[in-house]
């Protein structure tokens, strides 16, 4: 137990930021015109899924998510209510040690929650799907781009834990017209 405490303390000391987001911007994506949409694949194993879309500051976008496979984080395949994992992730209490919550890329969000951010303004644009407004009529979530920049997505996990993730979804992003 003492060794676990020492390893945890060393890891947390080394991570002086609240969250880690990769610092290498990708190729610039295509901008969507009002009313235009595009679809792309999302993998839970990728710590920085590049959407291929360059968002425009102030523009509204609708995000639709279609689960293609079950999502699994290591050995965790259900949330705290016994429901299969999905884009809203699971509570800290599901982890073997709740203190592991300090290792999430965003401590303000649930484990395995679908997260969005833009290359141009990483801190300002970081949101979880739980922060977005759901529109039942279009079966989509509304995201307003705080800046111009490529949209990237990931599940909220420990930066070193993406290799044990399982899951795939199809995401359709539409610019509001």
Secondary structure, 3 states (H helix, E strand, C coil): CHHHHHHHHHHHHHCCCCCCCCCCCCCCCECCCCCCEEEEEEECCCCCEEEEEEECCCCEEEEEEEECCCEEECCECECCCCCEECCEEECHHHCCCHHHHHHECCCCCCEEEEEEEEHHHHHHHCEEHHHCEEECCCCEEEEECCCCEEEEEEECCECCCHHHEECEEEEEEEECC
